[in-house]
Amino acid sequence: MNMVFSFGDCSSLEGVRFDGLTGREYVISTKDALNVMRVRNPAIAFSQDTDAGAYDEVPDEDYEQMHHMVDAIKELWRYPGELGESGVQDEMNILMLLANAIELVSRQDVELRRYRGKQG
């Protein structure tokens, strides 16, 4: 499955959706279903698009923000305890991605509350 998105204001991701399943996949267990529901890391497509010149007309500052966003998102494609660039996976099942996203949101919420406490 591929994660499809566009870049919005401040290079945030918008219109996120998943393409690739037909609804006719045959599974007999939850394990089979999770193997079918694997999502490709969007950093791969971004890199391929960059190599193909898709962002050649994008101003450098905007491209850097887009690249930073994709780099942040690609970190969700990592199993617990895997460190370094080699730990980032090309594909991951949807439940593992959800678990990673929940952990990330939780950590960012703590950081945001600390930052707001220092500002107040």
Sequence and secondary structure as in RCSB ss.txt:
>XXXX:A:sequence
MNMVFSFGDCSSLEGVRFDGLTGREYVISTKDALNVMRVRNPAIAFSQDTDAGAYDEVPDEDYEQMHHMVDAIKE
LWRYPGELGESGVQDEMNILMLLANAIELVSRQDVELRRYRGKQG
>XXXX:A:secstr
 EEEEEE GGG EEEEEEE   S    SSHHHHHHHSEEE HHHHHHHHHHTTTTTTS HHHHHHHHHHHHHHHT
TSB TT  SGGGB SEEEHHHHHHHHHHHHHHHHHHHHHHHHHH 
